[in-house]
Amino acid sequence: MPTRPAFILHEQPPSVVLEDGDATRELSPLWLRERTQSPDQLEPMTQQRLFDSHAIDTVLTLTEVTRIDEHHAALAFSDGHRETYDLRVLADELDDTATFPAAEPWDAGLDPARVRFDWTRVRDEPAYFRAALDAYLRLGHLVLTGVPTDPERILEVGRHFGYVKETNFGRYFEVYSRPSGNDLAYRSVALGPHTDNPYRTPVPGIQLLHCLINETQGGLSTLADSLKVLERLRHESPEGYALLKSTPVRFRFVDAGTELVTHRAMIQTDDDGHPTGVHYSPRLDALPLLSDAETRVFHAARQRLGELFSDPAYERRFALGAGELMLFDNSRVLHGRTSYDSNEGRRHLQGCYLDSDGPRERFASLLKHRESIEEVA
């Protein structure tokens, strides 16, 4: 297990030094003052500050540093504020991402049992729900079984995992073959791997697809993890990967009553530049205006992305049966469908979108609930 950082306290001149492994760093008095733990400075329930931290004097200094015991230190500042800090709380501030499990890239070898969960138990058993959320946060998707097939049940499932996002398609949408549908998803043709609504701001974070009826042999669902594919692309074509990561692309949706257009890079990253997903839809994007040489590199990279997303080594392919619901990170996990013959029988799914922060919020809440029970015990 990783060791917690240590704090070295110096009385003269007053300073607090962070020691983390072989590295040391003196903590700014501004950083320490902002992280006050005093009840008259920090509202206990919300942990929101009762003062404007942006108004702290930029020339603030530490005037006194005294160790109280192993875990506590008394600090005084040049603005007159004095308090005893719990050093363990400061250590937690330095590791505020540890609450959530890290993403695990996967390929076609993923054990399906890791992502299959019973809906009734997810709904009724907090510990089981927490395990399902853990799997989702790691692997980017779930398949729920035993979901009743009555209309709008998908909204109940969606509300259990987060917040349903209404779009021009409504709170939820019907997926079955109809020639007049305003999207190719409403036809019986094959759908290659893609992300939904890359033309929208923000892009829907999570998609749910609930199978109500499936009487066809085709129409297999496909999923592929962009994180795993991007590892391969970055290795094969560093230049193409960099272009897809940095070059805005136009995505456009048009129907009889709506037009939505936005520009964003095909590779989605976090603030540190690490990939978190893609915006990928060959039906909706357009090549950016680059030099001929860069355009060819860009196109070759997006072409390779499409090949890898459909490669059996990376693609999960399975039949989604009646009463099953798949829930997936819309940017991380590419989804698609094989073609089917509507003359064989009916195939009817319902879909909806959620904001991306719902599962993380639910997971954190369940952890807090578990910790409060453990403290009482």
N, C-alpha and C positions, 0 to 999 in steps of 0.2 A: 504494500500500500504506500502511496506517496506520503512523505513526511510533511507536516504542517510547517509553514514558515515561522521563524523565530524573530523576536524583536530585541534588539540590543539598545539599552537606554543609557544615554550619556547625560550626566548632570551639568557638566561644564565643558564646552558650551552646550546648552540644552539641545538635545536632538534625539530622534527615534530612528533607528536604522533597521531596515528589513534585511534579514539574512535568509536566503532561499537557496539551499545547496551551496555552491561555490560563489554565488553572486551576492553582493550587498548593495543596498540602495538607501540613501537617506530619504525619509518621507517628508514631503513638504508640509510645513505648518498649515497651509491652506487645505491640503488633503485631510489632515487630521481634524482641523476645526470643522470642516463640513460634515465629517462623520461623527458628530457629537452623539452621545448616547444619553444625554441628560433629559429627564422627563419634562423639564420646562423648555427644552429646545426641540424635542421630538415627540409627536403625538404617539402614545403607546400602541393603540390598535392599528392605525394605518401606517405607522412608521414614516409619516410625512413631516417635513420640517415645519416648525412654527416660526421660522425666521427666513429672511431672504438671503440664501447663501451667496447669491451673485453680488450682494452688496458688501461682502467681507473685504476689508482693506487689503489691497494687493501687497502691501509691505508688512503684513502680519508676520510676527515671529513667535517662537516659543520662548517663554521667560523662565519656566521652571519645568523640570522633569524629575519625578521621584518614583522609584519602584515601591509599590505597596506590598505585593507578594508575587508568586510565580505568574499569576494571570492578570494582575491589575497594576496600573500606573496612574499617578496623579500628574496631570498636565495643566499648565497655566499659559495663557496667551497674552500677547501685547494689547489686545482689545479688552482685557479685564476678565475674560471668561476663564473659569477654573472648573475642572471636573475630574473624576476618576474613570478611566477607560478600562473596559474589559478587553484585554488583548486578544482573547479568543474571538470576540465579535469582529475585531479588525481583521483577523485571519480569514474569517468567513467572507468578509468583503472582497478579499483578494481571490476568492474561488467561488464566485457567484453563479458559475455555469454548472456546478457539480450536481445540481438538483435533477437534471435531465440526463437520460442515457444517451450516449453518443451514437450517431448514425453508423450502421454497418452495411457497407455496399454488398450486394448479393448478385448472383447470376442464376442460371437455370437449375443449378444444383441445390437451390434452397429447399429445405425440408418444408413441404406445405403445412405440416402440423404446427409449425412455429407461428403461423399467421391465422389459423382457423380457431374460432371461438364461438361458443354457444350464446346466442343473443339473450336468452332468458337469464342466464347466469351473469352475463355482462350487466344486464339491467338491475339485477337484484343483489349481487354479491360484490361489495366494494373491493375485496382483495382480488377477486377474479377480474374485475374491471380494471384494476390497477395493472394486472399482468397483461391485459389486452392493450392498454395504453403504452406500456413499456415496449411491447412488440411493435406497435405502430411507430413509436418514436425512433426505434432502432432500424426498422425495415421499411418504413414508409407506406405500408398497406396492411389491411386485414381482410379476412373473409368471415363474415358472421353467418352462422347457420341457424335454422329454426326461426327465421323472422316471418311472422304471419304475412300473408299475401293480400290482405285487405287494402283498399286504396288509402294512400297517404300515410301508411305505416312508416314510410321512409322519413317523414318529418319527425316522428317520435324518436327514431334512432338518431337522426341528425341532432336533435336537441339534447340527447344524452351525451353526445360527444362534443358539442359546441354550439355555435350560433349559425342558423340557416341564413344563407345569403340570397336575397331575391334579385333576379336579373330580368332582362327582357323576355326570358323564357318562363318567368313566373317563379313562385316559391319552389316548385318542382316541375319536372318535365317528363313527358311520356316518350319512350323509345320503342317504336314499332314501325313497320314498313307502311309509309303513306306517300304517294307520289308528290303531293303538294307540300311536303315538309320543307321548312326553311333551313335545313341543315342536312348534310349527307348521312348523319347518324340516323335519320328517319327513313333511310332507304335500306334495302337488303344487301347492298354492296359491301365488299370488304373495306375495313377502315384500317389504314396503317397506323403504327404507333405515333401518338401525338399528345400534346397537352391541350386542354380545353381553354378556349377564350383568351388566347395570348394577346388579343386586341383590346382587352378590357383593362382599366386601371382602377383598383388593383386587380390582378389576375386572381380568379377564385383559388383559394388555398387548398381546399380538399374537395374531392368529388365522391359521392355515394351513387352506386348503381344497384338497385334492388330488383331481382328477377321475380316477376309475378307468374309468368307462364313461359315455358320453353318446350315446344313440341318438335323442334327441328334438330337435325343431325349437325348442321353447321352452326355458325354464329358463336364460335368459341371465343372466349375472352383471352386477351393477351396483355401481359404486363412486363415491363423491363425497367431496371433500375438505372437511371441516368448517371448516378454516382459511379457505378461500376464501369459503365461504358465510357465515361469521361476520363477515367484513369487510363483506359486503352488509347483513346484518341490523343490525349496529351503526350503519351509515350510515342505514338506513331507520327504525329504531326504537331510538334510544338508551335510552329508558325501559324498553322490553321487554327489550332486551339486558341491561341492568343487573339486572333482576329474575331473568332466567334464570341469570345469573352468581352471584347472591347468595342465592337462595332454595332451601333444601333441598326435595327432592322424594322421595316414597316410591316405591321400586321393589320389586316383590314377585314371587316365583316360587313356584308351588305345583304339586306332582304327588302321586302316591299315597304317596310315601315321604319327600318333602322339602318344606320351606318355608324360603325365604331372603328376608329383608327388610332393606333398608338405606335410608338417607336421604342424598342428596347433590344438589348443584346440577347443573342440566342442562349448563351450560357449565363445562368443566374449565379451570383456569388454573394457571400456575406461581406461584412465590412472589412474583413481581413483578406479578401480576395479568394477565399476558398469556395469551390463550387457547391451549391446547394440544390441545383436542379437545372432545368432548361426551359426555354420557350420554343417549342418545336411543333410546327404544323405546316407541312408542305402545301396544304390547300389554301393557306391564308397569308403566307409571307411573301416578300419580294426582295430580290437581291439589292443590297445597298450600292450606291454609286462610289466605286473605288477605281483605282487604276486597273488596266486589263490584267496585269500580273497578279495583283492582290485579289481581284475578282475570281480568278481561276483557283487561287489557293483557298479563298473563302468557300467557293462552291464545292471544291473537292472535300473540304472538311465537313460541310453539312451533308454532302452525299455519303461520306463515310459514317457519319452519325446515323443516318437512316439505315445503312447496311447493318451496323452493329445492333441497333435497336431491334431489328428483325432476325438477327442471327440466333439460331436455336441454342447457342451456347449462353446467351443472355436472356432469352425470352421465356417466360412462363406462359404456357398455353393450357387452358382448361375450360370445361363446360361449367357455366354458372347455372345451377339448377333452381327450380322454383323454391322460394323460401330462403335463398342465399343472397347475401348482400356484400358487395365489396366496397371498401372504403380506402381511398388512397390519396397520398400527397400529389396534387395535380401537377406540380412542377417537377418533383423528384421522380415519380413513377410514371412512365409513359404507358398509355393504355391503347388498345385497339380491338379489332374484332375480325374474325374470318367471315366470308360471305355466307349467306344461307338462302335456302329456297323457301319463300313464304307459302308456296303451295303444299309444303310438307305439313304445315300446322302453324299454330300461333307462336309468336315470340314477343313478349311484352315485358319491358323493363321500365322502372321509374328511376329518375335521377334527381339529385339536388346538389347544391354546393354549400360548403361551410367556410367561414373564415379560418385561417390557418392556426390561430392561437388557441382555439378551443381545447384540443387534446392536452396541450401543455398546461393550460389552466386547470383542467380536471385532474391531471396527474399530480400537480403541485398541491392541490386541495386535498387529494386523497393521502398524500404523504404527510401533510400537516395533521390530518385527522388521525392517522396511525400513530404519529409521534405523540399527540395529546393523550391517546389511550395508553401508550407505553409509559408516559410520565405518571399517569394516575395509578397504573399497576405497580 
